[in-house]
Amino acid sequence: MADWELRPASAADVEAVAELRAVVMRPDLERLGRYDEHRVRQRLRDAFVPGHTWMIELGGAFAGCVALRPAKDAYWLEHFYLDPALHGRGIGSAVMSRLLERCDRENAVVRLNVLQGSPARRLYERHGFTVEAEDPVDVFMVRGPAGAG
């Protein structure tokens, strides 16, 4: 696996993240008949909170991002996008492990949603997420703290 780093996001990162989101989500959104060139970017811009977001860098260059938003009863894992050219190298799994270790130290539940049919679901399942609910577009998943239960 290549060396990667997380750095805190800033407001200036929003457009790079919006563009990556459009690239990463396009195949699944098209398959679901929901791709809209403008909306895919605007939804990210509307929800982007730098204080909850980290940029993933590989060799000092932008490679992806991930957000961990606190909520009343859990953290929400959001905006987890990695440059498709880097998929399959273990970077996504390593980033996920680091975030989940943090959540486990806080004894926190983590929730997320993933599009139906997305290959990302396999990554989440490997890290202990299970389906909580689903609809024709989204699969809502949850993971309790490691060692809980």
Beta strands, then each sheet from edge to edge (+ up, - down):
strand 1: 4-8
strand 2: 53-58
strand 3: 61-70
strand 4: 75-82
strand 5: 110-115
strand 6: 130-134
strand 7: 138-143
sheet 1: 1+ 2- 3+ 4- 5- 7+ 6-
end
